[in-house]
Amino acid sequence: MCTDDKHHHHHEHESEVQHSHPKVIEVKKDIVSINQAQAERNRGYFDAKEICAINIVSSPGSGKTTLLERTIAMLKNKIAITVIEGDQETSNDADRITAMGVPALQINTENGCHLDAPMVIEATKKLNPPSESLLFIENVGNLVCPALFDLGEAIRVVVVSVTEGDDKPLKYPYMFESATVCIINKIDLAPYLKSNIATLRDNALKINHHLRIFEISAQEGTGMKEWCEFLLKMGKR
C-alpha cells in the first residue's frame, strides 16, 4: 500500500508540474509581448521627434554613471541631452546628472530588476526632450533582465569593465547579442589585473560580430573622443 500511495502521489505531482509550466511560459510571453508593443510605439515617438534614445546596460559598478558624466561634459554644448536613471532605490545617479545642468529623471523600480517601455515613455514625456537630441537611459545594473526588454531605443550599449573578467560576454551572451555597441571601460586598470582587453574584445565579438566596440577609461578620458563623435553623428542624423 505504501508503494501504491507513493506511486499515486508521484503521478499527481507530475500532473501538477505538467499543467503549471505552460501557465508560466504564457505569463512570461504576455509580459514581454505587451512591453514589445509599447517599445515599438516608443520607437515611433522617438523617430517622429528626432530623439536618439540610448539604452545603457551593464553589471553594477561597471562605471555607467561616470561614463555618462564624462560624455555629458564633452557634448552638452554641442547637442541637447536628457537622462533617465533607473535604480531600485535612491536618486543618487539622477542627482549627479542634474548637478551637471542636464535634465534628468529618476525611476526607482524597488524590487524590479529592469526598466520597461511604459516606464520610459512616461519619463520621456515628463522630460520632454527637444528634437535632434540625445536621450540616455541608464538601466538598472543587471545583465539578465534588461536584455529581454526593448525600450524603443535606437542604440543599446552594453558596458563591461576590465575588472569583471574576460569571459563576461560568454557568461551573459544574450545581453551582448542584443546590443549594438559594447564599451570596454576602465582600461586604465588593465595593467594591474589579470585581464586581457584583446581577449575580452574577442569574446564579445564571438557572441555578436556586429558589435561596435569602444575601449575607454571614463575616469581618465581615454577613448572618449571617438565615443562622443559617434554619439554626435547618431544624434544629428
NORPE-V606839 format. One record per residue. RES is the residue in one letter. NEAR is the number of other C-alpha atoms within 10 Angstrom. Layout:
BEGIN
RES/NEAR, RES/NEAR
END
This chain:
BEGIN
M/6, C/7, T/8, D/9, D/9, K/11, H/12, H/12, H/12, H/11, H/11, E/12, H/12, E/12, S/11, E/10, V/11, Q/11, H/11, S/11, H/10, P/11, K/11, V/11, I/10, E/11, V/11, K/11, K/12, D/12, I/11, V/15, S/13, I/12, N/20, Q/20, A/15, Q/20, A/22, E/16, R/17, N/23, R/21, G/13, Y/14, F/23, D/17, A/10, K/15, E/18, I/26, C/25, A/26, I/22, N/23, I/26, V/28, S/26, S/19, P/12, G/14, S/22, G/18, K/24, T/18, T/17, L/21, L/20, E/18, R/17, T/18, I/22, A/13, M/15, L/16, K/15, N/9, K/10, I/16, A/19, I/23, T/25, V/26, I/24, E/25, G/25, D/23, Q/17, E/12, T/13, S/15, N/11, D/22, A/22, D/15, R/16, I/22, T/14, A/12, M/13, G/13, V/17, P/18, A/26, L/21, Q/20, I/22, N/17, T/16, E/11, N/9, G/12, C/18, H/23, L/26, D/22, A/23, P/18, M/15, V/22, I/20, E/12, A/18, T/21, K/9, K/11, L/16, N/12, P/20, P/15, S/16, E/20, S/22, L/25, L/25, F/20, I/26, E/25, N/23, V/24, G/21, N/15, L/26, V/17, C/14, P/21, A/21, L/16, F/18, D/22, L/28, G/27, E/24, A/17, I/17, R/23, V/25, V/27, V/25, V/29, S/26, V/23, T/17, E/13, G/16, D/22, D/16, K/18, P/24, L/14, K/11, Y/15, P/19, Y/16, M/23, F/31, E/19, S/17, A/21, T/17, V/19, C/24, I/25, I/22, N/26, K/22, I/21, D/16, L/14, A/15, P/11, Y/8, L/10, K/11, S/18, N/14, I/18, A/10, T/13, L/22, R/20, D/15, N/19, A/26, L/18, K/16, I/18, N/21, H/13, H/13, L/21, R/13, I/18, F/17, E/22, I/23, S/22, A/23, Q/16, E/12, G/14, T/16, G/16, M/20, K/13, E/13, W/16, C/16, E/13, F/11, L/18, L/18, K/9, M/18, G/21, K/14, R/9
END
